[in-house]
Amino acid sequence: MSEPGKDNNNQHQYQHHPDQPQPSPAPPHQYGTFQPVIGFPQPVPPPGAHGGPSVDPYVHGYQAVAGYAVAEGRPVREPRLPCCGIGIGWFLFILGFLVAAIPWYLGAFILLFAQYDNREKPGYVACLIAAIIGTIAVIFGVTS
């Protein structure tokens, strides 16, 4: 089916004369920042390191960081926060802009004297800061 002397792929192999040197292979193409920069020190492996990096980083199994406990088992589900999931603290903070800062004082009171969920603490702290700033503004007559 094919004619003798012709390739099926239409590729020709060029023969070099024995007196001509063989061409050197082209260096692999490098992109962008992967090219070495002359004048900057190149990284070297740490002392005592043998061979290259492992192909599989988990070849030695899971290794936890020393000093930290690894929680095993089923994750604990926290109940959802009230007021559409934002918590009472943030709800009082937002409401304080609408109702003359009274909810800020209520949030500050809850922060200082009541038990609360720790996830709501940032909202109560915001109420406390807003109550303090509001009190200072009233004392110095910033509001008229």
C-alpha positions in Angstrom: 0.0 0.0 0.0 2.8 2.4 0.7 5.5 3.1 -1.8 9.0 2.2 -0.8 11.2 5.1 0.2 8.3 7.2 1.5 7.2 7.7 5.1 3.6 7.2 6.1 3.8 10.4 8.2 5.5 12.5 5.5 8.4 13.1 7.8 11.9 13.1 6.5 15.0 12.2 8.5 18.0 14.3 7.5 21.3 12.7 7.5 24.4 14.8 8.4 27.7 14.3 6.7 30.2 12.6 9.0 32.5 15.6 8.8 29.8 18.0 10.1 29.3 18.2 13.9 25.9 17.1 15.2 23.7 20.1 16.1 23.2 20.5 19.9 19.7 20.0 21.2 17.7 23.2 21.9 17.6 24.1 25.6 14.1 23.5 27.2 11.9 26.6 27.0 11.4 28.5 30.2 8.6 30.9 31.0 8.5 34.1 32.9 10.0 34.2 36.4 11.3 30.6 36.2 14.4 31.8 34.4 17.4 32.1 36.8 18.3 35.7 37.6 22.0 36.5 37.5 23.3 38.2 40.6 20.8 36.8 43.1 21.7 33.8 45.2 19.9 30.6 44.2 18.2 28.5 46.9 20.1 25.4 48.1 18.8 22.4 50.0 19.2 22.5 53.8 22.2 20.7 55.2 21.6 16.9 55.6 18.9 16.8 53.0 19.3 13.9 50.6 17.7 13.7 47.2 14.9 15.8 45.9 11.4 16.4 47.4 9.1 13.5 47.6 6.5 13.2 44.9 3.8 12.5 47.5 4.0 14.9 50.5 1.9 12.4 52.6 4.2 9.5 52.0 4.9 9.3 55.7 1.2 9.5 56.7 -0.6 12.3 58.4 1.6 14.2 60.8 0.1 16.7 63.2 2.1 19.7 64.4 3.7 19.0 67.8 1.9 20.7 70.6 -1.5 20.9 68.9 -4.3 18.5 69.7 -6.1 17.0 66.7 -9.9 16.8 67.2 -11.1 13.4 66.2 -14.7 12.4 65.6 -17.8 14.2 64.6 -17.8 18.0 64.5 -19.9 19.8 67.1 -22.8 21.7 65.7 -23.4 25.1 67.3 -27.0 26.3 67.5 -27.9 29.2 65.2 -27.7 32.7 66.7 -30.9 34.6 67.2 -32.0 37.7 65.2 -31.5 36.2 61.7 -28.2 34.7 62.7 -26.4 37.9 63.5 -26.9 37.7 67.3 -28.5 40.0 69.8 -25.4 42.1 70.2 -25.2 43.2 66.6 -29.0 43.6 66.5 -28.8 46.0 69.4 -25.9 47.8 67.8 -27.9 48.4 64.6 -31.1 49.2 66.4 -29.2 51.8 68.5 -28.9 54.0 65.4 -32.7 54.0 65.0 -33.8 54.3 68.7 -31.7 57.0 70.2 -28.8 54.8 71.5 -30.9 53.1 74.2 -30.1 49.6 72.8 -26.4 50.4 73.1 -26.7 50.8 76.8 -28.7 47.6 77.0 -25.9 45.8 75.1 -23.2 47.2 77.3 -25.2 46.1 80.4 -25.5 42.6 79.0 -21.7 42.5 78.3 -20.8 43.6 81.7 -23.3 41.8 83.9 -25.0 38.9 82.2 -24.0 35.5 80.7 -23.9 35.4 76.9 -22.7 33.2 74.0 -19.1 34.0 73.2 -20.0 34.2 69.5 -22.1 37.3 70.4 -19.3 39.1 72.2 -18.2 41.3 69.3 -21.7 42.8 68.9 -21.8 43.6 72.6 -18.4 45.2 72.5 -19.6 47.3 69.6 -22.6 48.4 71.8 -20.3 49.2 74.7 -18.0 51.4 72.5 -20.9 53.1 70.9 -22.5 53.8 74.3 -19.2 55.3 75.6 -18.8 57.5 72.5 -22.4 58.6 72.7 -22.1 59.4 76.4 -18.9 61.5 75.7 -20.7 63.3 72.9 -23.6 64.2 75.2 -21.4 65.3 78.0 -19.3 67.7 75.9 -22.3 69.0 74.0 -21.3 67.7 70.5 -25.0 67.0 69.9 -27.3 69.9 69.9 
